Amino acid sequence: MNEKATISFTQAVVTNAPAPAQHPQALLDLPPGEARDSLLAVHHVLEAELPKRRLSIYEAGGGSTCYLPLDVLRRAHVTVVDIDAEQLRNNDYAQNRILGDIQEHRFAPDSFDLVMCYNVIEHLGDPEAALARFCAALKPGGMILIGAPNPRSLSGVVTKYSPHWFHIWFYRHVRGRMDAGLPGHPPFPTVFHPLVTLSNLARFATAHGLDTIYRRAYESPRFPEMRLRKPWLAAVVDACAAILNLAWRGAADVRHGDYHVILRRR
Ligand SMILES: C[S@@+](CC[C@H](N)C(=O)[O-])C[C@H]1O[C@@H](n2cnc3c(N)ncnc32)[C@H](O)[C@@H]1O
């Protein structure tokens, strides 16, 4: 840590240029905890497993937030497909922006080293169609990164069975996002098709010639965020989660509100 700081400082003195950033804002914005740890682990897998050359990346469902490690982003040509024109405009790092539906859009076979679908799969009525198109567009050895909320968690169940106006209320008054629900701003209506559980995704992967090379459900960053912003509400939610976890007797942790999965084409 000290060594890195010294190198950056020395470079700054000699060249007067800022040291290149190491992490995307999405990672820096995450509070310390399981979500940050898992995204760092995802970055390590991508940096180790992606070829060390110019990369072709498909981002299915765009927006302004980049979750890729910066070392990967710097040598990537990114194509984004999004159904929302405002979200496409918000994306400032893709070279190729396509207005379309990821459940229908097809690319030529062997097009991409990586397909990433981050906080999108839970919004799809037909995620199988989207995933089948991702597989068809992958190069041999190419990877699919999925980041999504976990339907088998406390926050997943609440999200699935509550109306959309409640999600907008939560974003505005608990998360402090006053633009929530305006055109091009989250939250987007959530479907939670049965395929988007970790176990069903694993079955899909096996049936479609994909190996699961990373898989982790982790505590949603909403928990630490809520503890900071609304401690009284966080105390109630933490108590509910503790009671449910006791009732489940360790079979699952209901706090694990999000997951990462990386699948690789054989
Ligand atoms: C919650 S946002 C996530 C955006 C970005 N990936 C992120 O994590 O910040 C969900 C995105 O999926 C897009 N989306 C939802 N359904 C889609 C579909 N069928 N085809 C393409 N994009 C879709 C929405 O327009 C929105 O941009």
The ligand as an SDF file (V2000), in Angstrom:
LIG
                    3D

 27 29  0  0  0  0  0  0  0  0999 V2000
  -31.1650   -1.2880  -13.1380 C   0  0  0  0  0  0  0  0  0  0  0  0
  -30.6270   -0.7320  -14.7090 S   0  0  0  0  0  0  0  0  0  0  0  0
  -28.9800   -1.3070  -14.7260 C   0  0  0  0  0  0  0  0  0  0  0  0
  -28.0940   -0.4880  -15.6080 C   0  0  0  0  0  0  0  0  0  0  0  0
  -26.5850   -0.8220  -15.4850 C   0  0  0  0  0  0  0  0  0  0  0  0
  -26.2900   -2.1560  -15.9780 N   0  0  0  0  0  0  0  0  0  0  0  0
  -26.1460   -0.6570  -14.0540 C   0  0  0  0  0  0  0  0  0  0  0  0
  -25.9350   -1.6610  -13.3520 O   0  0  0  0  0  0  0  0  0  0  0  0
  -26.0390    0.4960  -13.6230 O   0  0  0  0  0  0  0  0  0  0  0  0
  -31.4510   -1.8760  -15.7840 C   0  0  0  0  0  0  0  0  0  0  0  0
  -31.1950   -1.5700  -17.2480 C   0  0  0  0  0  0  0  0  0  0  0  0
  -31.7130   -2.6410  -18.0440 O   0  0  0  0  0  0  0  0  0  0  0  0
  -32.3710   -2.0670  -19.1620 C   0  0  0  0  0  0  0  0  0  0  0  0
  -33.3090   -3.0710  -19.6740 N   0  0  0  0  0  0  0  0  0  0  0  0
  -34.3750   -3.6110  -19.0420 C   0  0  0  0  0  0  0  0  0  0  0  0
  -34.9920   -4.5050  -19.8440 N   0  0  0  0  0  0  0  0  0  0  0  0
  -34.2730   -4.5310  -21.0130 C   0  0  0  0  0  0  0  0  0  0  0  0
  -34.3970   -5.2610  -22.2350 C   0  0  0  0  0  0  0  0  0  0  0  0
  -35.3700   -6.1540  -22.4190 N   0  0  0  0  0  0  0  0  0  0  0  0
  -33.4900   -5.0370  -23.2070 N   0  0  0  0  0  0  0  0  0  0  0  0
  -32.4850   -4.1310  -23.0320 C   0  0  0  0  0  0  0  0  0  0  0  0
  -32.3230   -3.4180  -21.8860 N   0  0  0  0  0  0  0  0  0  0  0  0
  -33.1940   -3.6140  -20.8960 C   0  0  0  0  0  0  0  0  0  0  0  0
  -33.0270   -0.8080  -18.5900 C   0  0  0  0  0  0  0  0  0  0  0  0
  -33.4020    0.1090  -19.5790 O   0  0  0  0  0  0  0  0  0  0  0  0
  -31.9020   -0.2950  -17.7030 C   0  0  0  0  0  0  0  0  0  0  0  0
  -30.9960    0.4970  -18.4010 O   0  0  0  0  0  0  0  0  0  0  0  0
  1  2  1  0
  2  3  1  0
  2 10  1  0
  3  4  1  0
  4  5  1  0
  5  6  1  0
  5  7  1  0
  7  8  2  0
  7  9  1  0
 10 11  1  0
 11 12  1  0
 11 26  1  0
 12 13  1  0
 13 14  1  0
 13 24  1  0
 14 15  1  0
 14 23  1  0
 15 16  2  0
 16 17  1  0
 17 18  1  0
 17 23  2  0
 18 19  1  0
 18 20  2  0
 20 21  1  0
 21 22  2  0
 22 23  1  0
 24 25  1  0
 24 26  1  0
 26 27  1  0
M  CHG  2   2   1   9  -1
M  END
$$$$
